[in-house]
Amino acid sequence: MKIYISADIEGVAGIAAWEEARKSSPNYPYFAEQMTKEVAAACEGATMAGATDIIVKDAHATAMNINPSKLSENIKIIRGWSGHPYKMIQGIDESFDAIVFVGYHSYGGSDQNPLAHTISSFVIDYMKLNGEYLSEFLLHSYLAVYLGIPIAFLSGDKGICEEAKKFDKNIVTVATNEGIGAASISIHPNMAVKLIKDGVKQALEGDLSKNKVELPKEFVLEIGYKCHGNAYRNSFYPGATRNSPKSILFKTDDYFEIMRVTSFVV
């Protein structure tokens, strides 16, 4: 069984502030270690379920956060950013049996996580796809659907777990924390590790043929920027139009074009 794991940090247990997610902060090493532990647990659960080939994408910030030596030896890890439009699931293709998301977080504009954002907390106010707020989970999950890959598991804040269940009720989820204003309420970090290992094992031992989502026939992407100058400049991307002083629209019937445009206008 061949499994893809995409990992972020803003949804790991205990995290509550931006300085805990940034390498320049003295608080960062603890949460990089917790991210590593949660990914290691996902790898262990996948291996217990029969995975022999596991690709891990370090998908936070510099994409150089996870300590690979703490992961199981049947993994390969993608560190850094190649520039490929698949972004946080770079290297995935139709050969994978399932995808797992670890440490994911709520969408930009949400109040479910103090660190809620979509792609860039500096540039983007919000993103919507077909009128629905677009999280990094949703952006990459539709790509998985596009490629015919079942989405098996997600861990992260309570809000993103609820979104995953709305996307597909058969996805196994583990809520590690819940945002309350500028604070978070978290389960114990060791409990998060245990639940992720057990949850991934359960998900991959289940009937993944049930994890099917229908891809929409067309896509309308709306991107709201924090600065009107970004909306003006990016409205010149082929196929994009300015929707308001601070937002643009892009329409397509090919989901790859959504991944492509978000690589250039975000």
Order of alpha helices (4+ residues) and beta strands (2+ residues): beta-alpha-beta-beta-beta-beta-beta-alpha-beta-alpha-beta-beta-alpha-beta-alpha-beta-beta-alpha
